[in-house]
Amino acid sequence: MSPLTITSSQNPRIKNLIRLRDKRHRDRQKRFLIEGYRENKRALARGFVPEELFFCPEWFLGENEKDLLAEVEERGGTLFSVPKHIFAKISYRDRPDGLLGVGAQWEAALSSICLPENPLVLVVESIEKPGNLGTLLRAADAAGVDALIVGDPVTDIFNPNVVRASTGVLFSMPVAVCSTEEAIAFCQSKELTTVATTPAAETLYTDADLSGRIAIVMGSEQYGLTERWLEAANLPVRIPMAGQADSLNVAMATVITLFEAVRQRG
């Protein structure tokens, strides 16, 4: 293993890592950050090799990091060794684990989504918080969802905190980013029954048939689903609320609904 060494925080590559936290720079460069052993390991497992991997052994948490570094280098990535204080600067975690990759963004187009005969799809609209979007990716993976469609995005799927909250699932989950109208048209073209969660619905989510070709649709944290989705949806459902709160966190509501679909689908 023959990494390059960076010792100055004024190095252009170090400065660029800070810039890549900003969506404008990510979009301009078509690159994004991948921090963490698990995240980079899952990227490699899906055939995604970071173009660059910055590391600091003083932050390592285990014994497997060296093997990961060797694999990245063997598969064409460039390694950069940095001292502890510089890694602390480039990391966006409270407690770094000494690995920060940089990779190329890919096109998350609806045309790339291939569905099985009896698909379970998750559609989310205008999710604002990167942590929620990452958690939704993780929940979709756990539930065996066939695709996640991000409509009218407020936060981008390549936000560092989306990657982190997804624990690297971003690299394995089929994801498409589009407008609400495109998401509706896609669901209609694939003959998916769209199940819209809304407090105004009469049908409880447990009483709805979620065993067929289903797209579960979730709205934004603050406003829920737009009128456009509520008009287009085939089946409005609600989660019963017994207390004073009139809604759940979007990630929590999604998990509840997805795993009811999993239960019904056996």
C-alpha positions as CSV (number, residue, x, y, z in Angstrom):
1,M,0.0,0.0,0.0
2,S,1.5,3.3,-1.1
3,P,-0.7,6.3,0.1
4,L,0.0,9.9,-0.6
5,T,0.5,12.1,2.5
6,I,-1.2,15.4,3.2
7,T,0.1,17.4,6.2
8,S,-1.4,20.9,5.6
9,S,-5.0,21.9,6.2
10,Q,-4.5,24.4,3.3
11,N,-4.0,21.6,0.8
12,P,-6.5,22.1,-2.1
13,R,-7.9,18.6,-1.7
14,I,-8.6,19.2,2.0
15,K,-10.3,22.5,1.2
16,N,-12.4,20.8,-1.5
17,L,-13.6,18.1,1.0
18,I,-15.1,20.9,3.1
19,R,-16.7,22.4,-0.1
20,L,-18.4,19.1,-0.9
21,R,-20.6,19.4,2.2
22,D,-22.4,22.1,0.2
23,K,-25.0,20.9,-2.4
24,R,-23.9,23.6,-4.9
25,H,-20.3,22.2,-5.0
26,R,-21.5,18.6,-5.0
27,D,-23.8,19.3,-8.0
28,R,-21.1,21.3,-9.8
29,Q,-18.4,18.6,-9.4
30,K,-20.9,15.6,-9.6
31,R,-19.1,14.1,-6.6
32,F,-20.0,13.4,-3.0
33,L,-18.6,12.3,0.4
34,I,-18.8,8.8,1.9
35,E,-17.6,8.8,5.5
36,G,-17.3,5.7,7.7
37,Y,-16.0,2.1,7.5
38,R,-19.5,0.6,7.0
39,E,-20.5,3.1,4.4
40,N,-17.4,2.6,2.3
41,K,-17.5,-1.2,2.8
42,R,-21.1,-1.3,1.5
43,A,-20.2,0.9,-1.4
44,L,-17.4,-1.5,-2.4
45,A,-19.7,-4.5,-2.0
46,R,-22.0,-3.0,-4.6
47,G,-19.2,-2.3,-7.0
48,F,-18.8,1.4,-6.2
49,V,-15.2,2.3,-5.7
50,P,-14.4,5.7,-4.1
51,E,-12.1,7.8,-6.4
52,E,-10.2,9.0,-3.3
53,L,-10.1,7.7,0.2
54,F,-8.7,9.9,3.0
55,F,-7.7,8.0,6.2
56,C,-6.2,8.5,9.6
57,P,-5.2,5.3,11.6
58,E,-5.4,7.2,14.9
59,W,-9.2,7.4,14.4
60,F,-9.7,3.7,13.4
61,L,-12.2,1.8,15.6
62,G,-11.3,-1.8,14.5
63,E,-8.9,-4.0,12.8
64,N,-10.4,-4.3,9.3
65,E,-9.7,-0.8,8.0
66,K,-6.3,-1.8,6.4
67,D,-8.0,-4.5,4.3
68,L,-10.6,-1.9,3.1
69,L,-7.8,0.5,2.2
70,A,-6.0,-2.2,0.3
71,E,-9.1,-3.1,-1.6
72,V,-9.8,0.5,-2.6
73,E,-6.3,0.9,-3.9
74,E,-6.4,-2.4,-5.7
75,R,-9.6,-1.4,-7.4
76,G,-8.3,1.9,-8.6
77,G,-8.9,4.4,-5.8
78,T,-6.3,6.8,-4.6
79,L,-5.4,6.8,-0.9
80,F,-4.4,9.9,1.1
81,S,-3.0,9.7,4.6
82,V,-3.8,12.7,6.9
83,P,-2.9,13.5,10.5
84,K,-5.5,13.4,13.3
85,H,-6.2,17.1,13.5
86,I,-6.8,17.4,9.8
87,F,-9.1,14.4,9.7
88,A,-11.1,16.0,12.6
89,K,-11.5,19.0,10.4
90,I,-12.7,17.2,7.3
91,S,-15.0,14.8,9.2
92,Y,-18.7,15.7,9.6
93,R,-19.2,13.2,12.4
94,D,-19.0,13.8,16.2
95,R,-16.6,10.8,16.5
96,P,-14.8,10.1,13.3
97,D,-13.7,6.6,12.4
98,G,-10.8,7.6,10.2
99,L,-12.2,7.0,6.7
100,L,-13.6,9.5,4.3
101,G,-14.2,8.7,0.7
102,V,-15.0,10.8,-2.4
103,G,-17.0,9.3,-5.2
104,A,-18.8,10.3,-8.4
105,Q,-22.6,10.8,-8.3
106,W,-24.7,8.7,-10.6
107,E,-27.9,9.6,-12.4
108,A,-30.9,8.5,-10.3
109,A,-33.4,8.3,-13.1
110,L,-36.8,6.7,-13.2
111,S,-35.8,4.9,-16.3
112,S,-33.3,2.9,-14.3
113,I,-36.0,1.4,-12.0
114,C,-36.9,-2.2,-12.9
115,L,-39.7,-3.7,-10.9
116,P,-40.6,-7.4,-10.2
117,E,-44.0,-8.9,-10.8
118,N,-45.5,-7.9,-7.4
119,P,-43.5,-4.9,-6.3
120,L,-43.5,-2.9,-3.1
121,V,-42.4,0.7,-3.8
122,L,-41.9,3.6,-1.5
123,V,-42.5,7.1,-2.7
124,V,-41.6,10.1,-0.6
125,E,-42.4,13.7,-1.4
126,S,-40.3,16.8,-0.4
127,I,-38.5,15.3,2.5
128,E,-36.5,18.1,4.1
129,K,-34.2,16.6,6.6
130,P,-31.2,14.5,5.4
131,G,-31.3,12.3,8.5
132,N,-34.9,11.4,7.7
133,L,-34.2,10.6,4.0
134,G,-31.3,8.4,5.1
135,T,-33.5,6.6,7.6
136,L,-36.1,6.1,5.0
137,L,-33.5,4.4,2.8
138,R,-32.5,2.2,5.7
139,A,-36.2,1.3,6.5
140,A,-36.9,0.6,2.8
141,D,-33.9,-1.8,2.7
142,A,-35.0,-3.6,5.9
143,A,-38.6,-4.0,4.5
144,G,-37.4,-5.4,1.2
145,V,-38.7,-2.5,-0.8
146,D,-38.0,-2.8,-4.6
147,A,-37.4,0.9,-5.2
148,L,-37.5,4.3,-3.5
149,I,-38.8,7.3,-5.5
150,V,-37.8,10.7,-4.2
151,G,-40.3,13.3,-5.5
152,D,-39.7,17.0,-5.5
153,P,-36.6,16.7,-3.3
154,V,-35.7,19.3,-0.8
155,T,-32.5,17.6,0.3
156,D,-30.4,15.6,-2.2
157,I,-29.7,11.9,-1.9
158,F,-25.9,12.6,-2.0
159,N,-26.0,14.8,1.2
160,P,-23.3,13.4,3.6
161,N,-25.9,13.0,6.3
162,V,-28.2,11.0,3.9
163,V,-25.3,8.6,3.2
164,R,-24.5,8.4,7.0
165,A,-28.1,7.9,8.1
166,S,-28.7,5.2,5.4
167,T,-25.6,3.3,6.8
168,G,-24.5,2.9,3.2
169,V,-27.8,1.5,1.9
170,L,-27.8,4.3,-0.7
171,F,-25.4,2.1,-2.7
172,S,-27.8,-0.9,-2.9
173,M,-31.3,0.5,-2.9
174,P,-32.7,1.4,-6.4
175,V,-33.4,5.1,-6.1
176,A,-35.0,7.6,-8.5
177,V,-35.2,11.3,-8.1
178,C,-38.0,13.2,-10.0
179,S,-40.9,15.6,-9.8
180,T,-44.2,14.7,-8.2
181,E,-45.9,14.6,-11.6
182,E,-43.3,12.2,-12.9
183,A,-43.7,10.0,-9.8
184,I,-47.4,9.9,-10.3
185,A,-47.1,9.1,-14.0
186,F,-44.6,6.3,-13.2
187,C,-46.9,4.7,-10.6
188,Q,-49.8,4.9,-13.1
189,S,-47.7,3.4,-15.9
190,K,-46.6,0.5,-13.8
191,E,-50.2,-0.1,-12.6
192,L,-49.2,0.4,-8.9
193,T,-51.9,1.0,-6.3
194,T,-50.8,4.2,-4.6
195,V,-51.4,4.2,-0.9
196,A,-51.3,7.7,0.5
197,T,-51.0,8.2,4.3
198,T,-53.1,11.1,5.5
199,P,-54.8,11.8,8.9
200,A,-58.0,12.6,7.0
201,A,-58.4,9.1,5.6
202,E,-61.2,6.8,6.8
203,T,-59.4,3.6,6.2
204,L,-56.9,2.4,8.8
205,Y,-53.6,1.2,7.3
206,T,-54.1,-2.2,8.8
207,D,-57.5,-2.6,7.0
208,A,-56.0,-1.7,3.6
209,D,-54.9,-4.4,1.2
210,L,-51.2,-4.0,0.9
211,S,-50.4,-7.3,-0.7
212,G,-50.5,-6.4,-4.4
213,R,-48.6,-4.1,-6.6
214,I,-48.2,-1.3,-4.1
215,A,-46.6,2.1,-3.8
216,I,-46.7,3.6,-0.3
217,V,-46.6,7.4,-0.5
218,M,-45.3,9.6,2.3
219,G,-45.2,13.4,2.5
220,S,-42.9,16.0,4.0
221,E,-42.2,16.4,7.6
222,Q,-44.1,19.7,8.0
223,Y,-46.9,19.6,5.5
224,G,-47.5,15.9,4.7
225,L,-48.6,15.1,1.1
226,T,-49.6,17.8,-1.3
227,E,-53.1,18.0,-2.7
228,R,-51.8,16.7,-6.0
229,W,-50.8,13.4,-4.4
230,L,-54.0,13.2,-2.4
231,E,-56.0,13.6,-5.5
232,A,-54.0,11.1,-7.5
233,A,-53.7,8.4,-4.9
234,N,-55.9,5.3,-5.2
235,L,-56.1,4.5,-1.5
236,P,-55.9,7.0,1.4
237,V,-55.1,5.4,4.7
238,R,-54.4,6.7,8.2
239,I,-52.4,5.5,11.3
240,P,-54.6,5.8,14.4
241,M,-53.4,8.5,16.9
242,A,-54.7,8.0,20.5
243,G,-52.8,10.8,22.2
244,Q,-52.5,14.6,21.8
245,A,-50.0,14.5,18.9
246,D,-51.7,14.5,15.5
247,S,-48.9,13.1,13.5
248,L,-45.7,10.9,13.6
249,N,-42.2,11.5,12.4
250,V,-42.2,10.6,8.7
251,A,-39.6,7.9,9.2
252,M,-41.6,6.3,12.0
253,A,-44.9,6.5,10.0
254,T,-43.1,4.9,7.1
255,V,-41.7,2.0,9.1
256,I,-45.1,1.3,10.6
257,T,-46.8,1.2,7.2
258,L,-44.0,-0.6,5.4
259,F,-43.9,-3.4,7.9
260,E,-47.7,-3.8,7.8
261,A,-47.2,-4.4,4.0
262,V,-44.4,-6.9,4.8
263,R,-46.7,-8.7,7.3
264,Q,-49.5,-8.9,4.7
265,R,-47.2,-10.1,2.0
266,G,-45.9,-12.9,4.2
